């Protein structure tokens, strides 16, 4: 019906309970922000380590 392999439906359902859409949207926003920073847009250049650390903090907070 949704084009999803039935084998993965249970995993998707579990993930949807753990990560509600608002949380997923926030994570995607963080990824976009870090991507812009990695390209030097709107900030001073940061090291890859600093960018990764900032992204992980945004995801796991």
C-alpha positions, -999 to +999 in steps of 0.1 A: +000+000+000+027+025+010+055+009-011+072-003+020+085-038+022+063-056+048+095-069+065+104-034+077+070-022+088+075-032+124+108-014+126+093+017+110+065+017+135+089+014+164+111+042+151+081+064+146+072+059+183+108+068+194+113+097+170+081+117+165+078+138+133+086+171+152+118+155+165+128+142+130+121+176+115+144+192+141+171+167+133+169+174+096+171+212+104+202+205+124+218+185+095+210+214+071+225+240+095+257+219+100+260+214+062+259+252+057+285+257+084+307+230+068+307+251+037+317+282+056+283+300+052+273+323+080+300+314+104+338+311+109+353+279+096+350+250+120+369+218+121+352+186+110+355+174+146+337+205+159+309+201+133+304+165+140+303+172+178+277+199+173+256+177+151+256+148+176+247+171+204+218+184+184+206+149+176+209+133+210+197+162+232 
